[in-house]
């Protein structure tokens, strides 16, 4: 596995591989890799000739009051997980490498990015779409891998790829969970022991809501309430949102029709966690 | 020369050419080709192995009150000019081919696209940047050719390419003019004979302003006024803007320092014309 810091060098290395007919799989990350990322890389390894992992904590997708500064960074451990999962190349650019001049160009995926996390974190998906497209243009992958845990991000990227005529297949990979159901997330390491103990309530709430839907309930309000009642029982949790949305444009539903998603975001102390389930 | 209507077919044809090591030159147009476009294509012909011309009147860059419907369309004549200028492939997609689903993704080049035409035509450069990036993603050219007549468009595209890490060289090609100085434009064919006679006043005004600047004047207001006095003498002309801007971000200057641009937009009857000169 090779670690590359320069976009130019990465492009040149990949050029050679592409000329020899290799397909390129790409896993963009913000580092602080965990078993969820490992699964993305492993999937890319199975399906592609060359596997590229990028590690870049993108300032553009954090609001000034958010956790950009304290976001966990651990390059050595990330290299180890990348290597063990089958990565060939790790792209670890500096902020100056990605933004050598003030970024004046932005990619906006309207509608899909407006609700849920888009409403709670204004500008977040603009930052995500912009950096992902920049990385896509550097790597020019055949396939790119994203986790279902960030379902709205996935929907935003899929729509961007389709709308912008990008010749890239987006592969969605199932959420990896701890044994108590908590979705793997780099932000889990912010949690104090008591918070960690409360955190799986989000997944339990999603499962309870999904169970009601699977039993035949079609009223989105009742489905939401079946989850919300569990979340409200956890006094250390503040609900950011808990919603029932369609799976393509992430718009709120009143009457559900599978496939649809139930998605939630909660605050535990100073940590914000998200999760979702697909009802298909 | 081959005419292609499908993005998929174009991609496949170009794939073969690229694999054999050909460089791809790209000239995106809205059709109604004239000698200015011919020069873009000829430049691409000299510098590239394969020359692709796209013809697409992009609804996204026209406001509802603008001339989208009456914009001149003449495919047969466009094919002839393309062929005579050295094009190998003409891409002529339908609106449905370019926008099979509602376009929810938009590319915005802030600052560079805000002033001049960006102020007169809100949303115009968002439409331009979005379609050009879509076309870039379909063609994936090595070099793309744009005319200096649309200097702000050129600045927007150059900034987009730089900000979005696109591996494309943007080539700017000099404005082609009628013998009386009028810049070639598809919209010139809207002009009635009396209007056509008045139209070169825009270039004369730009030249008068440039002449004052070259004589050593540094006060942008005086430079503007040297042009505006000529435009105001033409009673059939209404000035949209006449400004002195820097050449990278198209921002208004108070004190000039070459290189900079003098740019103007005028209305003659129901026709809007633009032009500019670089003072270097």
Interface residues (C-beta under 8 A of the other chain):
Chain A: X7 X11 X101 X103 X104 X105 X106 X107 X108 X109 X110 X111 X112 X129 X133 X134 X135 X137 X138 X140 X159 X160 X162 X163 X164 X165 X166 X167 X249
Chain B: X7 X11 X101 X103 X104 X105 X106 X107 X108 X109 X110 X111 X112 X129 X130 X133 X134 X135 X137 X138 X140 X159 X160 X162 X163 X164 X165 X166 X167 X249
